[in-house]
């Protein structure tokens, strides 16, 4: 049930701040009283990642404001998904039913108008990573009013909003999209990826102008934007805002600071809660520290101006895409020939690319115990975002969608945050005939298959969705799953606990996987006391602990025990 303006978690945090709750970690508490209302915790979040254009069409009138489909290769033109579509699905409760408490969607700033062929067919910027104008929302995605509504509706339902942001490059050059001035971007050399220098001071691919993020040279607004803003009648307004920003901050009028200003405006105006930062290792790491500093300031300004809309006392959140980073790297990542600690440059978390491999190669216990150890040692105070499939990873955990239940088990139960890629929960195909390259990962959301309860590889869509919903909801209600200490209880059958005890949040759960269907005895002696009533969240069945065990009869091979 939603609570407008102040959620239950917000009230709890308020009580902590006022000293009205005193949950001492020094005094051992009975099992029945150790569970407290769960606050929202980024390091245990369930993050839903979607391509704005490929999720849901909430407004068909904006589909072709800028025509971008002529001669497009398969799945490489615009398909109509927009900001309103995301909002509509929040209103329907789709994300809430999945236990999602944060939504990350691909960039919505205005994209280049033309198309390019990078060897994969004629491609338009449906994906959002080819910026033309950071100050404006692309009309095919919606308007600022649409974004304002999305943030409000999300917040009213306890969901945070993460914007996907790019600093290091503009969109490709086309007949409709001229290259920016040479004191803004470089067009060569192309990266060779054999040293730090050849990751950072170069273009990612041919014809993708690289922003001079390392420059401190004072530059004017790039000529293409001057011409564009003049036609739109807003050059004077944009210039005035830039003058005020540089006067306030004292930064040089260097390219990176212009873009930082434009990006943090979305925080200050709309109250978005976080950034997912693209191509992190292709920019000087200090740039991210600058972005984080200004993002924190903007978030504080928004909270001060909108006290009745504040969800909690979390700071602004930044998660980085350091392509190839794995939780096993700990704090440091070798970028070419230079070791970099990106956590020290403003990132709360990094996306971990490891789970999709380890889920195929290791047991649950091997993965869970390893992640628990790293997160409580080398990465203590930081976090990772795990995933099993994504928009530009051609080697996901289960590309043919043959193991959707196992995928959910690993994703939601691994320590850390979970990134659900749109359609993971509905077995959306990742192998589309006639596509080339990453387009095969980016088909339109399979709403029709949910409606028809279609079958893929012997799995009914609604059965898969139900499993993902139960695990997602369980983790959202019990962030201890993501941040609590992991302890195996029995190896066969595989049963483990997660527990946390602090002044602000205490909880414990017991999970069993690959269990026999029907009647089963589950050992819980190290977690729940005899006489404690527990509920299997998965089946809804309740039981009482006797002799250190819970005896339960369900048709499932999984249990998710919580104290009641």
Order of alpha helices (4+ residues) and beta strands (2+ residues): alpha-beta-alpha-alpha-alpha-beta-beta-beta-beta-beta-alpha-beta-beta-alpha-beta-alpha-alpha-alpha-beta-alpha-beta-beta-beta-beta-alpha-alpha-beta-alpha-beta-alpha-beta-beta-alpha-alpha-beta-beta-beta-beta-beta-beta-beta-beta
